[in-house]
Amino acid sequence: MIKSILYCTDGSEYATVAGDYAIWFARKLSARISALHVTDIRLLEGPLLADISGAIGAQPYQALLPQLQEVQKQRAGVILAAVADRCGKAGVPCDVLHRTGGLLDNIVEEEKRTELVVLGQRGEHARWLGPLMGSSVENVVRRSIKPCLVTPSAFREVRQVLMAYDGSEHSSNSLQVAIELVRALGLPLTILTVAPSEPESAAAELLADAMRTAKDHGLSPRGVTRVGHPEKEILGFAQREKMDLIVMGAYGHTRIREFVLGSTTSHVIRKSDVPVLLTR
């Protein structure tokens, strides 16, 4: 089971909630947390600072750059110190990592040494983005080869797990992760299969396969089929039945598969008010 968690933080409110979930899972699974803060190099090279350099001149800007870098370094120190303090109080082992460079590249590099990536649904600019999910989050989820837990704006303890199953290879892998997780946490599992249109027979056959696999692992899952748009049915069911975690397959690594799966995956992680665990 998961023993190492990469928690990505930018110090925002959403990142704080992601930390709550990272700590909760770490405690339940006796896992270690690696807290990562990335100073995105674009902050020091972006349009705003280019405008500053144009306004004050290249030489004054070059003199100012080390100060800006130091400010970012101090900010990272404050953010990571707060995470280390929270983990210490919770009794969770924690390493802190500060990296400078591209956000996506650093996360993908650090995840090689962990088994689960935890990040907030939105980042530090959420107040300006409104209902839109941060592009960095979606990019991480698309490129990551490890399970990614995308967390919402508020924390609540995980008591019921919903597995969205469609019979694909990614979904089958997600089912294995869901089975291992609920066994480790001692939680009930509900498996949901959605048929895009009538009849439900194909969805029922897929559900029967998933139920059989779960039962072979000693579980007694609840099985449900629905007809409709997958993203709408998944989110609606999770809300009505008070599910606390959704597990589903992530994007594929080919353009065609991303096009086919992308709409459902993106919609669910953008709109869900509970964490979504995405797996390859």
C-alpha positions as CSV (number, residue, x, y, z in Angstrom):
1,M,0.0,0.0,0.0
2,I,1.0,3.6,-0.3
3,K,3.9,4.5,2.0
4,S,5.2,7.8,0.4
5,I,3.2,10.8,-0.5
6,L,4.3,13.9,-2.5
7,Y,2.3,16.9,-1.3
8,C,2.5,19.9,-3.6
9,T,1.9,23.3,-1.9
10,D,1.9,26.9,-3.0
11,G,0.7,28.2,0.3
12,S,-2.8,28.8,-0.9
13,E,-6.1,27.9,0.8
14,Y,-6.6,25.0,-1.5
15,A,-3.1,23.8,-0.8
16,T,-3.8,23.9,2.9
17,V,-6.8,21.6,2.4
18,A,-4.6,19.3,0.2
19,G,-2.3,19.2,3.2
20,D,-5.1,18.1,5.5
21,Y,-5.8,15.2,3.1
22,A,-2.1,14.3,2.8
23,I,-1.7,14.2,6.5
24,W,-5.0,12.2,7.0
25,F,-3.9,9.6,4.5
26,A,-0.3,9.5,5.8
27,R,-1.6,8.8,9.3
28,K,-4.1,6.1,8.2
29,L,-1.5,4.4,5.9
30,S,1.6,5.0,8.1
31,A,3.2,6.9,5.2
32,R,5.8,9.6,4.9
33,I,5.1,13.0,3.3
34,S,7.5,14.8,1.0
35,A,6.2,18.5,0.9
36,L,7.3,20.2,-2.3
37,H,7.2,23.9,-3.1
38,V,8.3,25.1,-6.5
39,T,9.4,28.6,-7.2
40,D,8.3,28.8,-10.8
41,I,11.0,30.4,-12.9
42,R,8.2,32.2,-14.8
43,L,7.6,34.4,-11.8
44,L,11.1,35.9,-12.4
45,E,10.9,36.0,-16.2
46,G,7.2,36.7,-16.9
47,P,5.5,39.7,-18.6
48,L,5.1,41.7,-15.3
49,L,8.8,41.6,-14.5
50,A,9.6,42.3,-18.1
51,D,7.5,45.4,-17.9
52,I,9.4,46.4,-14.7
53,S,12.7,45.9,-16.4
54,G,11.6,48.0,-19.3
55,A,10.4,50.7,-17.0
56,I,13.5,50.9,-14.8
57,G,16.1,49.8,-17.2
58,A,18.0,46.6,-17.7
59,Q,20.8,47.3,-15.3
60,P,18.6,48.3,-12.3
61,Y,16.5,45.3,-13.0
62,Q,19.5,43.0,-12.9
63,A,20.4,44.5,-9.5
64,L,16.9,43.9,-8.3
65,L,16.7,40.3,-9.5
66,P,18.7,38.7,-6.6
67,Q,16.4,40.5,-4.2
68,L,13.3,39.0,-5.9
69,Q,14.9,35.6,-5.8
70,E,15.6,36.0,-2.1
71,V,12.0,37.0,-1.4
72,Q,10.8,33.9,-3.2
73,K,13.3,31.7,-1.2
74,Q,12.1,33.2,2.1
75,R,8.5,32.7,1.1
76,A,9.2,29.0,0.3
77,G,10.8,28.6,3.6
78,V,7.8,30.0,5.5
79,I,5.4,27.7,3.5
80,L,7.4,24.6,4.0
81,A,8.1,25.3,7.7
82,A,4.4,25.6,8.3
83,V,3.9,22.2,6.6
84,A,6.7,20.6,8.7
85,D,5.1,22.0,11.8
86,R,1.7,20.6,10.9
87,C,3.1,17.2,10.1
88,G,5.1,17.2,13.4
89,K,2.0,17.9,15.4
90,A,0.2,15.1,13.6
91,G,3.0,12.7,14.2
92,V,3.6,12.2,10.4
93,P,7.2,11.9,9.1
94,C,7.9,14.8,6.7
95,D,10.6,16.0,4.3
96,V,10.5,19.4,2.8
97,L,11.7,20.2,-0.7
98,H,12.2,23.6,-2.4
99,R,12.8,23.6,-6.1
100,T,13.3,26.4,-8.6
101,G,12.3,26.0,-12.3
102,G,9.3,24.7,-14.2
103,L,6.4,23.7,-11.9
104,L,5.4,20.7,-14.0
105,D,8.9,19.3,-14.6
106,N,9.8,19.5,-10.9
107,I,6.6,17.7,-9.8
108,V,7.0,15.0,-12.4
109,E,10.7,14.5,-11.3
110,E,9.9,14.3,-7.6
111,E,7.0,11.9,-8.0
112,K,9.4,9.3,-9.2
113,R,10.4,8.8,-5.5
114,T,6.8,8.6,-4.2
115,E,3.6,6.6,-4.7
116,L,0.9,9.3,-4.5
117,V,0.7,12.9,-5.5
118,V,-1.6,15.2,-3.6
119,L,-2.5,18.7,-4.9
120,G,-5.3,21.2,-4.5
121,Q,-8.0,21.6,-7.2
122,R,-6.9,25.2,-7.6
123,G,-3.9,27.2,-6.8
124,E,-2.9,30.6,-5.3
125,H,-4.8,32.5,-8.1
126,A,-8.1,30.7,-7.4
127,R,-9.9,34.0,-6.4
128,W,-9.3,35.3,-9.9
129,L,-9.9,32.1,-11.8
130,G,-13.4,31.6,-10.2
131,P,-14.8,28.2,-11.0
132,L,-12.0,27.2,-13.3
133,M,-9.5,24.6,-12.2
134,G,-5.9,25.7,-12.4
135,S,-4.2,24.8,-15.6
136,S,-1.1,23.6,-13.7
137,V,-3.3,21.0,-11.9
138,E,-4.7,19.6,-15.1
139,N,-1.2,19.5,-16.7
140,V,0.2,17.6,-13.7
141,V,-2.6,15.1,-13.8
142,R,-2.1,14.6,-17.5
143,R,1.6,14.0,-17.3
144,S,1.9,12.1,-14.0
145,I,2.5,8.4,-14.0
146,K,1.5,8.1,-10.3
147,P,-1.9,8.2,-8.7
148,C,-3.0,11.8,-8.2
149,L,-5.3,12.9,-5.4
150,V,-7.0,16.2,-6.5
151,T,-8.6,17.8,-3.4
152,P,-11.5,20.3,-3.1
153,S,-11.9,23.6,-1.1
154,A,-12.8,21.9,2.2
155,F,-11.7,18.8,4.1
156,R,-13.9,16.1,5.4
157,E,-12.9,12.7,6.6
158,V,-13.1,9.8,4.1
159,R,-15.8,7.3,5.2
160,Q,-17.2,6.1,1.9
161,V,-15.4,5.5,-1.4
162,L,-17.0,5.6,-4.9
163,M,-15.3,3.8,-7.8
164,A,-16.3,4.9,-11.2
165,Y,-15.8,1.9,-13.5
166,D,-16.1,1.8,-17.3
167,G,-14.2,-1.4,-18.1
168,S,-11.2,0.4,-19.7
169,E,-7.6,-0.5,-18.9
170,H,-7.2,2.6,-16.9
171,S,-10.4,1.9,-15.0
172,S,-9.3,-1.7,-14.3
173,N,-6.1,-0.3,-12.8
174,S,-8.1,2.2,-10.7
175,L,-10.3,-0.7,-9.4
176,Q,-7.2,-2.4,-8.1
177,V,-6.1,0.8,-6.4
178,A,-9.6,1.3,-4.9
179,I,-9.6,-2.3,-3.6
180,E,-6.2,-1.9,-1.9
181,L,-7.2,1.4,-0.5
182,V,-10.5,0.4,1.1
183,R,-9.0,-2.7,2.5
184,A,-6.2,-0.7,4.1
185,L,-8.6,1.9,5.5
186,G,-11.4,-0.5,6.4
187,L,-14.0,1.5,4.4
188,P,-17.1,0.5,2.3
189,L,-16.8,0.6,-1.5
190,T,-19.4,1.4,-4.0
191,I,-18.8,0.7,-7.7
192,L,-20.7,2.8,-10.2
193,T,-21.0,2.0,-14.0
194,V,-22.6,4.5,-16.3
195,A,-24.2,3.6,-19.6
196,P,-24.2,6.6,-22.0
197,S,-27.6,5.4,-23.4
198,E,-30.1,2.6,-23.1
199,P,-29.9,-0.3,-22.7
200,E,-28.1,-0.9,-19.4
201,S,-27.1,-4.5,-20.2
202,A,-23.5,-3.6,-21.3
203,A,-23.0,-1.5,-18.2
204,A,-24.4,-4.3,-16.1
205,E,-21.9,-6.8,-17.5
206,L,-19.0,-4.4,-16.8
207,L,-20.3,-3.9,-13.3
208,A,-20.6,-7.7,-12.7
209,D,-16.9,-8.1,-13.7
210,A,-15.8,-5.3,-11.3
211,M,-18.0,-6.7,-8.5
212,R,-16.5,-10.2,-9.0
213,T,-12.9,-8.8,-8.8
214,A,-13.7,-6.9,-5.6
215,K,-15.4,-9.9,-4.0
216,D,-12.3,-12.1,-4.9
217,H,-10.3,-9.7,-2.7
218,G,-12.6,-10.3,0.2
219,L,-14.8,-7.2,-0.2
220,S,-18.6,-6.8,-0.2
221,P,-19.1,-3.8,-2.5
222,R,-22.3,-2.1,-3.5
223,G,-22.9,-2.1,-7.2
224,V,-24.9,0.6,-9.1
225,T,-25.6,1.2,-12.8
226,R,-26.9,4.5,-14.2
227,V,-27.8,5.8,-17.7
228,G,-26.8,9.3,-18.8
229,H,-23.7,11.5,-19.1
230,P,-20.9,9.8,-17.1
231,E,-19.6,13.1,-15.5
232,K,-23.1,14.2,-14.5
233,E,-24.0,10.8,-13.1
234,I,-20.8,10.3,-11.2
235,L,-21.0,13.7,-9.5
236,G,-24.7,13.5,-8.9
237,F,-24.4,10.1,-7.3
238,A,-21.4,11.1,-5.2
239,Q,-23.4,14.1,-3.8
240,R,-26.7,12.3,-3.2
241,E,-25.0,9.3,-1.5
242,K,-22.6,11.4,0.5
243,M,-19.5,9.8,-0.9
244,D,-16.2,11.2,0.4
245,L,-13.8,10.0,-2.3
246,I,-14.1,9.3,-6.0
247,V,-11.6,6.9,-7.6
248,M,-11.4,6.8,-11.4
249,G,-9.1,6.4,-14.4
250,A,-7.0,9.4,-15.5
251,Y,-6.1,10.7,-18.9
252,G,-4.4,8.4,-21.5
253,H,-1.0,9.2,-22.9
254,T,-2.2,9.4,-26.5
255,R,-3.9,12.4,-28.1
256,I,-6.9,10.2,-29.2
257,R,-7.4,8.7,-25.8
258,E,-7.1,12.1,-24.1
259,F,-9.7,13.4,-26.4
260,V,-12.1,10.5,-25.6
261,L,-11.5,10.5,-21.8
262,G,-10.5,14.1,-21.3
263,S,-14.0,15.6,-21.0
264,T,-15.2,13.2,-18.3
265,T,-12.0,13.3,-16.3
266,S,-11.6,17.1,-16.5
267,H,-15.3,17.7,-15.7
268,V,-15.2,15.5,-12.6
269,I,-12.0,17.0,-11.1
270,R,-13.2,20.5,-11.8
271,K,-16.6,20.2,-10.3
272,S,-16.2,17.6,-7.5
273,D,-16.6,18.8,-3.9
274,V,-14.8,15.7,-2.7
275,P,-11.3,14.5,-3.5
276,V,-10.8,12.6,-6.7
277,L,-8.1,9.9,-6.9
278,L,-6.9,9.5,-10.5
279,T,-4.8,6.5,-11.5
280,R,-3.2,5.2,-14.7
